[in-house]
Amino acid sequence: MSSNEAQNRSNVFYSKIMLFGEYSIILGSMGLTIPYAHFNGELGFINKNRYTDLDFAHRSNRQLMDYFQYLEDLNRQNKLPKGFNLTQMGKDIEDGLYFESTIPEGYGLGSSGALVASLYHRYGDNHKQLNAGTESSQIGWLKQEMAVLESFFHGTSSGIDPLICYLKNPLLLKDQNTITPIGIPRYDVQPEDAIFLVNSGKQGKTAPLVQQFIKDCENHDFHSRMTDEYIPINNQCINTITTGNLEGFFPALNELSLFQSIHFQRMIPANLEADWQYGLSTGEYILKLCGSGGGGFILGFTRHYSEVKKRFTDKGLEVFPVYQTVKT
């Protein structure tokens, strides 16, 4: 790979998938998130060596103008990350800066996170010092800076989405203060084992669903159910998949899917409810939320990928592989 090719690749930021921990990380559970290169984005300039949808590019540029004004307000309040080159960003926006992205918005794949990661890479003062080998304390500091920058898009932000998009490495969230890069074992997998996404065909809206979940947690019974039942199941899914214990993983995953089908019903897209129950009753596959839900993508796990993909595509639903065993 040439130096120019390496540089161009470093400017591309991937989408993310939270395999486990959606909603429960608000209550202190573990989380596991991975980069997903199938969808990605990078900064560019309108009409400069690019062939693109001009309407999309101009909309993106206008969004960046609004975002820039938000960052100016943060800067006046001394809340902007130190060293962030806001002056150059403003000049670049005037010169036609936009975010060329294939990441669908409102689909749980971190579209705003990838944008923030791109901007931090271009205008942040300390980005060259940070990568997947960065110490946990520095990752925590980076997460805080990312949270400030992403707050424009969701009102509040944990910083996790832009963090995973920026580092381009699976991250294990042991708790809200301990985040470490991790590898996920791939031994003992079979040719038809796969993790996949199913497209519900409509956008989801994160903010109202998260706000409702927080309100639900004010109910003692629901909060207890989350902490006593759901979080242990979630953590077991993470512990088993990160140690390659597939025999323990699938039973835990089935419990998690069943819990979500009962207690997170409003987050499950209506057109996938029957498919969700079919997976639970047959064991051919298991579905769970991907992000906040309400629309966007649903995440699936199976040991019969060819059959499962055909089932969904025959119904007119898009399926994207996240991880699939390479057949030899």
Secondary structure, 3 states (H helix, E strand, C coil): CCHHHHHHHHCCEEEEEEEECCCHHHHCCCEEEEEEEEEEEEEEECCCCCCCCHHHHHHHHHHHHHHHHHHHHHHHCCCCCCCCCHHHHHHHHHCCEEEEECCCCCCCCCHHHHHHHHHHHHHCCCHHHCCCCCCHHHHHHHHHHHHHHHHHHHCCCCCHHHHHHHHCCCEEEEECCEEEECCCCCCCCCCCCEEEEEECCCCCCHHHHHHHHHHHCCCHHHHHHHHHHHHHHHHHHHHHHHCCCHHHHHHHHHHHHHHHHHHCHHHCCHHHHHHHHHHHHHCCEEEEECCCCCCCEEEEEECCHHHHHHHHHHCCCCEEEEEECCCC
